Amino acid sequence: MAHDESAFPWEIGVFDAHCHPTDTMASIASIPAMTAATLTVMATRGEDQELVRQTAEAHVDRVMPCFGWHPWFSHQIIDDSIEQPEQDAEQQKRTHYKAVLTPCPEDDEAFIQCLPQPKPLSTLISETRERLLSFPNALVGEIGLDKSFRLPSAWTAEDLDGRNGQVTPGSREGRRLSPYKVKLDHQRTVLKAQLRLAGELARAVSVHSVQAHGAIFELFKELWAGHERVVISRREREKQQDAEGAVSEDEADTTKSATGKQQPFPPRICLHSYSGPVEPLRQFLHKANPSDVYFSFSSVINFTGSSASSRRVSDVIDALPEDRVLVESDLHTAGPQMDELLEQAARQICEIRGWDLRRGVQQLADNWRRFVFG
Ligand SMILES: [Zn+2]
């Protein structure tokens, strides 16, 4: 395929559907000078929720805030909808981590010691609701399921010495990995509560899924149950019209999206950095699904892997409907590098789809607006 060498049409508007600039707060000052139009900025954990809020307030036209709790930090949430044994805070913490981690950190007091006092799920949801309500279009994110990640080990003196003061705390920060994972059931509980909140406020969500596309789909299906859109084929519609004279208001309405309505599921979902095969796309895109599912791609994750995996991503991008593709940087620093990665990813998507740059960048911009605003 011929490479399009023409100048990149930034003036059309490039929208980063998923990024983490608040992980490097010193980079936030560079946002006004960026060529990208708007950054969809994720929150992931206790340390960055407030930073995302402040960043969105300081850069109203350039930042679309998202508030959510990432699966990598889901162990820090305790499900207080189920009855907890009468225990003091220390005991409760120990019982909680032994219940949600696998393998169980039975005798690993040093590891448990290093983990924070868990936050009740009901508190997370009410705090997130408050934040969402102060930004009428804010999204829920980053949320999701991850079957492969392991928690970082407890901090060593050496780790602490080598710590980068520029990086927002709370992430792995180069630590070695422990053997512990968060049980999928617990991740699901934390995800489900946040998907329901997004449904309550009719907000879009940005979803992380690693080796968990099946489990994610099962959860969506569970939330969608009983709310499926009625899909009427043209032939059926014509038959109905013949029989009744015209389609009634109600029936015409059944295929409309759930935009603006309170539902137990979000109206729009983005599977960010989708790395799965082509086959499951069909189920995510089925016309009866009452949520519209989008897919976003970054050059960092999707185009730098092995040739087999980048071929798979190309196949996925090629197979998607043109109105469901988004572009993202997934970068942890704002500034020129973020612009560069967005341009690279957008150019690659255009090349795969056979779009000329102006048409492709316009399509990606339209898709982002529809994804965020409905
Ligand atoms: Zn992310």
Residues whose N, C-alpha, C, O or C-beta is under 5 A from the ligand:
A	BS01	ZN	E142
